[in-house]
Structures are given as C-alpha cells and as structure tokens.
C-alpha cells in the first residue's frame, strides 16, 4: 500500500481554516477552485496537516479535522459540504429537492417508456441498431481489388486476420494512408 496521501487546510488571512481536504501529488496546490465558493489560497495559506499517509489514514485524519473545526452548517468555520471520508457522507440534501426529483422521474412518460435499466436487447434489436449505425467504406486489398463494404467488422471477419485487420483498416482511414497494402476510405 502506498503512503502518498496527505490532509491539508486552506486558511483565511487571519489563519482560520475554511476548508479541509485530502489529496495526493499536487492536489492542494492545483490552480483551481474546489467549488465556486472555495477558491484556492496562496501557497503560504495552505497547511499540510499530515502527510505520508495511506488513503484510509488520510480519510480518517480528514474526518478528524472536519470534526475539530466543524462545518459552517454545524456552527464551525469550514465550507466543506461533506463530513469527510470515503463516499462523501453527510452532504445535506433537502427533502423538497428529493421530492421534486422523485416526481420528475415517476410522473414522466419518457422515463417510463425508455427506462431500459437491467434489460437486455434482443438479437433482432441489436441487428437493427447495428444496421442503423453502420458506415460504408471503400476498401482496397493488397491485390488491388476494391471492395465497397457496409461495416468493417463483418467484412473483416471473412479474413483470417479478423479483428487485427479491422483495427488496421480503421487506422488506414484515420491516417489516410496505405498500411501493409490495405487502404480504407469512409464514404459519405
């Protein structure tokens, strides 16, 4: 297990912590905002609380720091939304938003009609979808014979090289050149 993690604090001008985070590499110093309301301070106002930690240890120290300084919604100084640790527990989600989302998904005919989670497509459906998304190609083989094909996969299965040939033809099309005697061009 690698001990590359650390826990850091973002400090206000007066030295009061306003954000606790867990990171590795250069995370605390990245030139980006954690959220729109939490800008990254100057390097002098970033404090590494503890480093050389495993991820599990870093989660534990992060939670301890959040408990110590407390979130603003709990009467403390931190702008953290979550309580720290894996899975971001403690993020408040208002009941009215839960209700609104529930209504949106249960009363919307689109989700009832197209909800396909956990279902499998039939072979006939797969065939229709494949046909719809199939592209036409002009393929020239090493003997100079020209083939107009619909879908590279089906065409390439006829040859012993199979999948390797399909990858080669895809590459030929991308680079617009001949590779090992084969050329391929996407037709409109």
N, C-alpha and C positions, 0 to 999 in steps of 0.2 A: 504494500500500500504506500502511495506517495504522499509525503508531507509537504505539499506545495501550496496549501491554502493558508489564508490569514483572515483576520477580522479587523475592520477599520472603522473609524469615526470621522464624520465630516463635522467640523467645528465652526461656530459663528465667530464673528470678530472678537467677541468677549471670551471665547474659549468654551462656550456651552455647546455640547453635542446636539446636532439636529438630525443626524442620520447615522444608522449603524448598518454596515454591510459586510458580506462575506465574499471573498474573491480569491483569485489566483492570478499569477503573472502580473499584469499591469492594471488590473481591474479598477482599483481605487483611483488611479490617475488618468483613466481614459478621458478624453476631452468630449464628454457627452453628459447629458443630464440623466439622472436616474429616472425621473419623471419630469414633466413640465414644471412642477413645483419644487423640485430638488436639484438645483444647479450644483455642479462640481466646484468646490472652492479651490483656492490657490494651494500649491503643494505644502506651504507652511501650515495650512489649517486642515491637513489630513493626518490623522494619527493612526498608526498601526497599533492596535491593542495587543495582539498576539499573533505571531507567525509560526511557520514551520509546523502546521497542523494537518492532520488528516481531514477529509471533508466532514466526517462525523463530529470530530472535535471542534471544527470551525462552526458547524451548526449549533453545537452546544454553547460555545462562547458567545456567538451572535445572540442566541436567546437570552443568555445571562445579561448581556449588555442592554438589551431592549428592556428586560425586567428591571434593571438597575436605573436607567434613565427614563423609562416609561414613554409610551407614545403620547402624542398630544391628545388623542381621543380618550386616553386614560389619565389625563391630568399632568403629563410629563412634557418634555421638550422635543421629542423625536417626531419627525414627519413620516416615519415608517408606517405603512398601512398594515403590514403583517406582524405577527409575533416572532418571526424568525424561524429557522429550521427548515427541514425539507418539506416541500408541498405547500409552503406559504399558508399555514393555518392562521386563523384569527382575522382574516380580511373581512371586514363588515360588508354584508350585502343586504340592503334594506328590503323589508318584506314587500313593499309596494312594487319594487323592481322585480322581485321573484314572481309576484302575481301577474305583472304585465307580461313577462316573458312566457309564463305558463299559458296565458290566454292567447298570446300571439301564435304559439305552436299548436295548441289544441284546437283552436277555432279557425285555423287557416286551412282551406281546402288544398292548397299547394303542398303542404307538408303531409297531409293525409294521402294525397294521390301519389306523390313522388317519394314518400318515405320508403327507402329501399334497404335500410339498415338490416343486416343479418340475412338478407335474401340472396339467392344465387340466380344468375341469369341462365335461362335455358340455352341449349346449343343453338336453337333457331334464333334467339335474340342475339347471341354472340355473333352469329353469322351475319345477321342484318347490320349490327353495329360495325363489324369489320368491313363489310361492303361499303357502308356509308363513308368510312374514314380512309378507305383505300385510295392510294395515289397511283397515277400512271407514270411509267418510266420508259425511256428508250435505253436499252442495254445492248452494248456491243461486246461480244465474247472475244477471246484471243484469236479465234479463227477468222474474225471479221464479220461474222454473221450478226445481223441486227435483230433484236427481239423487242417488241412493244409489249410491255407487261403491266398487269394491274396488280400492284402489291409485290414488293421484293421477297417477302417471306415465302410465299407459295412458289414463286419462280425458283428461288434458291434451294428449296427442298428437293428439286429434281436432280441436283448435282451432289456428288459425294462430299464436297466441302461444306455444304449446307449453311449453317449459322456463320461460319467464318467468311463465306462468300458474301452473305448479306451484309456483314459489317464492312467488308472491303468495298462493296458497291455503294453503301451509304457514304463511306469516306470519299470514294470517287466523285459522287455527286456534290459533296460539300466542298471539295478542293478543286473541282472542275478539271480533273486530270485523269490520265490512264494509270492504273495500278495493276501490275502483273498481267498486262494485256487486256484487262477489263475496263470498260468505261460505262458511266451511267449518267443519265440526264433526266431530271424531273420535268415532266411535260405539264403544261397548264391545262 
